[in-house]
Amino acid sequence: MRSVFVNLGPLVSFRHAHGPNHENAIEPAGMGIVVKDGQITRIEESSVLREEFSIPNEVHSVVGDTLCFDLQHRPVVPGLIDAHTHLLWAGDRSREISLRREGKTYAEIASLGGGIQYSVEQTRSATDDQLHSLGYQRLREALNTGTTHLEAKSGYGLSVESELRLLEVAERLNGNAHTPTIDHTWMGAHDVPKGQTTDEYVESVISDQLPAIVEQDIARSADVFCEPGWFSVEQSETILQASRKAGLDLRMHVDEFADGGGGSLASELRVQTADHAYHTPLDVRLNMKDSGVNTGFLPGTPYAMGDAWPNMGEIHEHAIPFTLASDFNPNCRTLSLPFMCSLMVQRCNMHPLHALAAVSTNAAKTTPHPSGLPHGVIAEGAAANFNIIDGEHWESMVLRPSSSPFSATVLNGQFIAH
């Protein structure tokens, strides 16, 4: 059936936005949206649509083959896009909070049997059904806070069989009518499994995992944890070059704990996005910008780990393109993008509109929709993904960190009340 939404409040569409400050992103109240087959087909004055479709003055109604929704002046924003998640893993690493407060570093916790290796052991031990159930619960949580699409990495398998399995389970979760769609990333180079040297594992990643991943044909991208103590710049380049040659797009984790040269490699390789990047120098950020590399800031990580917040002043001054994402993982167990936006607004003095753009129209550029339709914007011809604010002002989405700021989400054309 067709759906028509009328009586919108302010519409943050981004369809007419331009420039780094997203001028003209916000349209006045009174517009309406027509949706059919998961796609926005028209954006028109509500009065025109109400007359054309004979829509009564009711909150919900059905007129012929048309579902009608009166939004009662509630603001509307695009469906949110989480461009960096570690969706599938098992086990509980909560005890690491105490270890960090006792002064242990990330690397020291890993040497004590925690960290990624613990999650790998627990994930390998979990059944497919257990992982599927965990993933479904997490996707529902993400949808409840407005996420309509997300990127999901493997990386807690670290073997051919386990990495393939994680991608297979994630693909089983893709396309469900009640969960966000998924953009798949292979991250075999997340850590080095026990019993292997880094060089040995890099060889295995390229010779064994990569061909199997390409043959499986689920992952769109490859990602590498390019960080001192994990994969060096040289090792990362070897993996990424091989992945690109095999037809995968490239993403990176860079400069999370120190300036390890990851940003420079990202610039040199012109990867799609280089994430974390807390310690990337400004001159390297500018090179990344010139190379078309997005910077993915993950505010949940400094919030959970006590790391430094990025200097957003220089990011805005130099119009450096960036996204925000949850970095959902065993140490950062939230999928709420409104919470991520709230952190950046409240802790880094970011304008709410820039935060919203970073989890919608900006994120769409690094994380495409599986339909091939534009998303992260509310525009004719785009995927019908948008959120209805539970309040009078769209800015309230950054003031509800403990609950969903949305009364409903339209997911690929389907109205889902929260």
N, C-alpha and C positions, 0 to 999 in steps of 0.2 A: 504494500500500500504506500501511497504518498503521505507525507507528513508536512503540515504547515504550522509554523511557530510565529505567533503575532504578539504585538504589544510588548516588544522588547524594551528594556531599559538601555542604557549606554552599551554600545556594541564595540568591543575591542577586537576589530577584525584583522588588522595589519594588512588588509588587501590594498590600501592606498598608501601604506607607510613608505617613507623613504628616509635615507640618511641614518647615521649611527644613533640618533635620538628618536627614531621612529615617528617623525612628524606625520600627522594625519592618521595615526593608527586607530584613534578613537572616534566613533561616529555617534551622533546624538541619538537619544531615545526615539522610538516610534517605528523602527524598521521591523521587517518580518523575513523569515527564511523558509524556503520550500526545499524539501528533501525527497529524493526518490532513488531507489536502488543504491543506497549508501553514499549518495553524492548530493552536494548542494547544487540545485538547478537554478534557483533564483534568489536574489536578495532585493526586496522591494518594500515600499512603504506599507505599513500594516493596514492602513485604510484601504489600499488598493486590493490587497490579498483578501481581506475580510469580505469585501464586496464580491470579488471574483469567485470565491469559494463558498459564499453564503455562510460564513462562520458565525455561530451564535455567540452571545455574551456569556460564555461558560468557560471554566478553567480547562476542562477536557471535553471534547465532543467528537463525534464521527459524522461526517457528511459524505454520503456515498462511499467512494473508495479513498477518502481522505481523513486521516487522523489530524485533529486540530488541537493545538495547545496555546492557551493564553498565558503568557509568562508574567503578567501582572507587573510590568515595569522592572523586572529583575534584569540586572546586567548579564551580558553573555561574553565569554572569552573563549579562545580556541581550546580544543583538546590539548592536553599537555603531553609532552614527549620527553621521556627519560632516556637520555642519550648515553648512559653509562651505568649498567647494573651487572652484578654477579648474581644472577637469579637463582641458580640451582646449586645447592650445597646442603650437607647434612651436618649434624653435630652442634654442640653448644660451647662457645669459647668465652662465656661471660666471665669466667674466673680471671681472664686476662686483664680485666679492669683493675682488679686488686694488684696484680703484678705491675701494671703501669704506675699505679699510685705509690708503689714501693720503689720506684725508680728504674724499673727494667725497660730497656728500649725494645722496639719492634724486633730487631735482630736477636737480642738476648732472649726474648720470649720464644722466638722460633727455635733457638738452640736448646731450650728447656723442654721441647716437645710440643709447643703450642704453634700458633701461627698457621700459615697456609698448609703445612704438612699435616697437622692434626685434622683440618677440614678435609684434606684429601683422603686420609684414612677413613674418616666417618662417611664420606660421600661414596667411596668405593664399596663400603659395606652395606649401604642402603640399597633397597630394591628399586626397580624401575617405578613400581607403583608408589612407593614411599616418596621418591623424588617428584613424581608427577603430582602427588597430593600436596607436597610442600609448595611446588611451583604454582599450582592452582590457587591455593590460599593466598600466596603472595601477590599474584596477579589481581585477585579480587580486592585485596587491600589497596593496590595501586589504583585500580579503577575508582574505588570509593573516594580517593583524593584527586580525581580528575585526570589521571593518566590514561590516554587512549592508545598509546604506542610506546614501546620501549626497546632498547637494545639490550640483549642478553648474551653474556660471555660464558663460554665453558671455562676451564682452567682449574677445576678442582678434581681432575682425573689424572693428568700428567702421564698418561699412557695411551697407546692407540685405542685400545678397547674402551677405556673409560671416557676419553674425550669424545669419541664417536657416540657413546651412550648418552652423554649429557646433551649433545646436540639433538639426538633423536628424541629424547624426552621433551626438550624445549620445543621441538617442532610439533610434537603431539599436542602441546598446549596452544599452538598458534592457530588463529582463526576461530577460536571458540566465540560464540555469539555474546558471551557475557564477560569476556576478558580482553585486555589490550592486545593488539597485534604485536608481533615480535620481529626484530631485525637481529639475525644471528651472527655472533662473532666467535671464532675459534681462538682460544688463548692458551694453547699448549705451553707457551713460554711464560708461564705465570710464576713458576718456581722450579727448582731442580729436585726430582724425586730422590729419596734415600737410596744410597748405594751407587750413585752415578756422579761423576764429575760434571761440571757445567759444560765443558767441551764435548764430553760423551753425549750428554743429553741434547745439546744443540744439534749434533749430528743425527741423533734419533728423531728429533723434531722435524728436520728437513727430509731425511731419507725414509722415515716410516710414517710419522703422523701426517705430514702435509699431503702426500699422495692419497692417503685414505680419506682425508677430509675433503679433498677436491672430488674424489670419486663419489663420496656420499652426497655432495652437492646440496648441503643445507646452509653452511656458513657463507655469508657474503664477504666477511672481512676477517683479517688476522690482526691480533694485538700482541704486544710484547711488553713485559715489565722491565723497561730499560732503567736500571737503577743500580748504583754501586752496591755490591753484595748480592745482586741477583744476575741480571744479564748486562754485560758491558755494552758500550756503544758498538764495538766491532761485532760482537755476537748478535746484537739486536739487528744490525744492518744486514748481516748474513741471512737471518731468518726472514726479515721483511722483504729483502730483494727476491728471495726464493718464492715467497708468498705472492708477491706482485707478479712475478713471471708465471706463476700458476693460475693467475686470474683473480686473485683476491684483492679487495680494497684494503688499505692499511690504516690502523689506529695504533696509538702508543700510550703507555703510562710513562710519564717523564718527570724528573726533577721533584719527586714528592718529598724526599728527605734531605736532599742536597742538590746543588747544581752538578749533575753528573754528565752533562753533555747531551742529554736526551733531546732537549729543545733544538739544539743545533742539528742533530740528526733528523729530527722531524722536518725541519726547514729544508735540509738538503734533499730528503726523499719526497718532499711535498705530500706528506701523509694527510689523510682526511681530517683527523683530529688528534691533538696531543693533550692528554688529560692529567690532572693534578697540577703540575707546572707551578707549584708554589715558589720554587727557588730559581725559576728561570730568569736570567738577567734581562733587562729592558732591551738591550741591543739585539738579543736573540729573539725576544718577542716581536720586535719590529721585522726581523728577517722572516720569522714565521708568518707574519701578516703579509709580507711581500710575496711569500711562496704560496699563499692561499690556504695556510694551515689554521684550522680553528683551535682555540684554546678551550679545553673543557674544565671548568672549575667545579669542584665537588665539595661543597660546603659541609656536608655531613662528616667528612673526614677530619677537618680541624675541630669540629664540634665534638666528635667522639674521641679523638686521639690527642687533642691538646696541641696540635700543630699550629703553625703560623697561618694567619688569614692572608689572602692575596691582597696586594696593593691595587685596589680598583681605581684609585685616582689616576695612576699612569695608564691604566687600561682605557679609561674613557678619554683621557687627554689625547691619546694617540689613535683613538677609534680602532682598537684591536678587537677583531671579532671573537666572541666567546659564547659558550653555552654554560648552563648550570645543569647538574644531574645529581642523582641520589648517591651513586656509588654503593648501592645496597650490597652488603657483604657481612660476614660474621661479626665484624667489629662495628658496623654501622647499619643497624637493623631497622631502618625506616625507608619506606618507599614514597613518602609524602613530598611531592615537589612543592606544594605550597609552603611546607616547612622549610625547604631549602631556600625558597624565595624570601621567606621571613628572616632567615639567618643573614642573608646578604643585605637585606634592607636595614635590619636592626643593628648588625655588627659591622657592615662595610659601607654604610651610607649610600647604598644603591637605590636609585629611583625604582618604585614598584613597576613602572612600565618596562624598564630595562630588564628587570628580573623576569617578568612575564614573557618578554620577547625571547629571553635566553632559554626558556623551557617550552617554547612553541615554535615561532617562525625561524629562529636561529637553529634550534635543534633539528628541525626538519631537513636542513641542508646536509647534515652529517648522518641522518638516520631515516632513510626513505621509507615510505609506506609500501607495503607489499603489493597493493593494487596498482602502483605506479602513479596514483593521483597526487596532486599537491596536498599537503596537510600542514598543520601548525598555523594555518590561516583560516579565516572564515570568508570564503570567496566562491563565486559561481565556478563550478567545475572542480572544486576541491572535495576531498573526502569529508563526509558529514560527521565530523568530530568536533563537538564543542561542549562547553560547560555552562551551566546556569547558576549564577551566584546566589547564595542564600543570604540576601541582604540588599541594601539600597545602592551600595557603591562597589565597583569592581575591585577597588583597593583592599577591601576587606579580606580578600584571599590571602594576604600576607599577615593577617592578624588573627588567624585561627590555627596556630601550630599544633594544638591538641585535638582538633577535630576537623572534619571536612568542611571547607567553606562553600561547598556546592550543594544545592538542593537536588540537582539531577545532572546526568551526563548523557549526551547523545553520542553513542558509539557506533560508527559506521551506519548511521541513520536510525539506530534503535534508541528509543527513549528509555533511560534507566534511572529510576528515582533512587535517591540515597536515604 
